[in-house]
Structures are given as structure tokens and as C-alpha cells.
Amino acid sequence: MYNQDPKKRRKQDRLRFFGYGAMTIVTVLLAIVSVYFVLGYRLNNSLQVQQGGLVKFDSRPQAATVIFDGVKTGQTQSQLNSVVGQHTVAYNREGYESWQKTVNLHAGEVLWLEYPRLIPSLITTTSVAGVANVQQAMTAADRQSMLLHETPDAPIFTLVNASNEVKPVETTLALPQAAYTEPQADKPSTFEIAMLSRDGDFALIKHTYNDNAIEYIRMPIAQPDRAENLTTLFGKPLTGLRFAEGSNTIFIGIDANATLYRLDYGAADKPTTIATKVVAFDELNESTVTYAIKPTEKDTSRSIYVWQKGDKRTKVGAVNSDDPLQLYYNEYYGHTYITQVLGGSLSIIEDPLNSSKTQTSQMSLSFTPSAVKASPGNRFIMLQHGESIAVYDIELAQLYTFTSPGETRPSLQWADDHRLALTGNGSLRLVEFDGTNGHAITSIATSQDVLIGTQGRVILSIGKDATGQNLQLQSSSLLTPADQ
């Protein structure tokens, strides 16, 4: 048997030990470096290790070239790790206007740039169908339909079903005479769309007649002949009524004496009085409402409460100013927010019912908003007065301000989760939440709702026909012919 020299064997063992040890150390170091790399750590310009962030790119349509800080980095969809700080991002695709934005990337952040909608360089607008003298166009929250009203004194409406964006289907809906009060001879009578339920299955119609008497009618879209007079049903002379958020059977209403009610279609004879002397209110859902009441002898401020089903009331704030007050209540990613607009000041109260987590952010505006409206996904709160617009980003706690020259619509529409539809000066423009990447789409005849279908192929609006005399429903393509 071969016997190796003990000295040589010990030397080989030492070499093997150090070799395995070195390999182990290198493996551990590589694993640590890989983990830190995945977590976004990089060498910055000063050759110091610093945690960066991850940027995710996407667009509609996809396959747009991504240019990050002037360098092509791929196409949408893709992602990129980068150092913290300010960066410029651009998307380019043949046949479309360039999209670009300056962004700030924070350590450990995942920055989602998945919302850009590329607009064709050449937009084709065509007539869908002729309609006469459209007074209202209201889009359902599900972006599947639009309800049109043409003649103010006629209880006749047109439903545009846009589930097929290329070939929308129009249906005439007429209220049965039994659903509304016949006006007295020579007395004015007008109908208007007050609201659509979130699911788009019901319309709330406001009827004003006989020297400003008001009544509300609930019209099933699929069966308009089964419309019912809610004012008669509830037995309350309401001056304001709306569907509770997310419901088509629960309503929030207020009367001329500033008494606020919760009304249940299934239990019409049992209305719930939420509060009296109400000066502002908004509902989070069918069971939770925030409201402010007039000062009393004991409390000289306008107290703000949250009412919950079961008649539970929680005081969440107070206002000592006489400036106009508006409240907006919404939910975003498991947190609830009350937006309080008092004159030119803005307060965002986060989780008002959880005293251990409640936080309040306060900001000053350069104008006094007359309208407050959340985006469909509730991330953004739009505040507007004429041409002046401010948008608060709940996720980033950031306020953006910009203007829309010639804007006359008292309350702008969110065209989708990230874009506002601007309708000033007879032109329809889409602009992002921060006022950037604005694009003219087409000319319009009236400042009413528009509809971007869920497939994002077209945008529907109201324009004039070739003669310039008649109004029409028109469709503007949001894709090039090659992408149709």
C-alpha cells in the first residue's frame, strides 16, 4: 500500500482547509453583496455605498422605449434599480406623443410609473350617432356606460352602452308618468341626472316643478318603466339626495331645515335622522357619514362628527371660522381620510376614528375651492375653483397646483385614475394629476362628462356635427391604426 509522506499530507490538508475556507468566505460575501444588490444598494457618484430604489415602467400601449436620465434602458414593461435623487424619465413610441416626467426616487422605494397613457400624434374623431341638443352627459363609475339627457323638460334619456368601445349601443329610456308629479298648467318642469350608482345599474333623476318643488326618482337602467318616486316613498321633502357610496338602495338626503337622513329603499318607512343643523357632509359608505353642524350656545364652533350605523357619533374636529366649509370622506389602502376644506385652507385627517393613529396634514391654497372630488381609486383629491386646480396625492402626501385657462365647468371630471378631463375653451384635454403631460384630444360642444372605455381604445365626448348646428356623440381614437 502506498503511504504518503506525513509532512506532505499535513501540507495538503492545510491547503485544502484554507481553500475551502476561502471559498466559504467568498460565497458568503457574494451572498451578502447579492442581497444588498437586490435591496437596491449601489455605489453613488462619490463611490460610497448607498441604498437606491426600484423604478417600474409600464405604459398604454406597451412596448414604448424607456429613456432614463437620457439613456435608453429598454421598453415598457420593465424595471430598473437606480440611485436616489431626481431623475428624468421619457417614453417614446412611433405614432405617439412623447411622455416625460421628472421624478424623485427615495431610498428603498418602489416607484411605479405604470400609469402613462400615450396619446397618438394624430387623433381621428368620428361621429357615433346624432343627438339633438344634449344638456347633460354623465359617465358611470365602471366606465361601461354614459347617460345623456337632451331636452330639459322631457323625462327621456339616452343610454350609451360602451362595453364595446368601437360600436357603442344607444338605448332610449323614458320615465313612466306615474314616477313623477305632473306640473300645473303653465308651470315650469325640468329633469336632470342627479347621479348614477357606482355599478351603473340605477340613475337618480331630479325633477324640479311648480315653482321650485323638488322630487327624486330612482330609475333602473335595465327597466326604466319600473322607476319610483323616492320623495313620495320616503315621505320626506328632500332638497338633496344621493346614493350612498357603493350602494343603489341606501341614500343620504338633506331637507330644507338642514336635517340629514340615512334612507333605506328596503325600509322606506324607517328613515334614520343622522343630525340636524348640518352645514356640510359626505359619506364614506352606506354606514359611515361625516358631517359638520352649526354653532350652538354651548359650542360656538362648527363641530365635525363621524356618524356610524347604530347611531354612534364621534367628534373628530371643530372649525372656528365662518369661511365656507366642505367635507370629503374616502378610503385608500385600508386607511380612511376626511378632507376638510375651509376657505383657502386644506386639512387631511387620516384615520379619524382611530385616536392612536390619527394624523392631520394642513396646507394653504392660493384659492378657495368650490369643488372637491377624489379620483376613482381614491389616491388623489382634486380641489378646483374655475381655472385654479390643486391635487393632493394621499400616497406621497404631496400637493400639486396648476391652472386650466378658460375652464368654466364648476366641477372637473376624473377621466380615469390618474387623469383629469379639462373642457375649457371648447377643447377636450387630458392632463395628469400633477398638471403635466397635457394633450388636446378634440373639440367639444359642451362641458360635460367624457368616457374613456376600460379597454382604453377610444374616448367619447359631445361635439358638433359637420354643419356645426347639431350636437353629436363622438369617438376619438386613443390608439394609432396600427394598434387598433
Secondary structure, 3 states (H helix, E strand, C coil): CCCCCHHHHHHHHHHHHHHHHHHHHHHHHHHHHHHHHHCCEEECCCCCEEECEEEEECCECCCCEEEECCEEEEECCEEEEECCEEEEEEEECCCECCEEEEEEECCCCEEEECCCECCECCCCEEEEEECCCCCEEEECCCCCEEEEECCCCCCEEEEEECCCCCCCEEEEEECCHHHCCCCCCCCCEEEEEEEECCCCCEEEEEEEECCCEEEEEEEECCCHHHCEEHHHHHCCCEEEEEECCCCCCEEEEEECCCCEEEEEHHHCCCCEEEECCEEEEEEEECCEEEEEECCCCCCCCEEEEEEECCCEEEEEEEECCCCCEEEEEEEECCEEEEEEEECCEEEEEECCCCCCCCEEEEEECCCCCCEEEECCCCCEEEEEECCEEEEEECCCCEEEEEECCCCCCCCCEECCCCEEEECHHHEEEEEECCCCCCEEEEECCCCCCCEECCCCCEEEEEEECCCCCCEEEEEEECCCHHHC
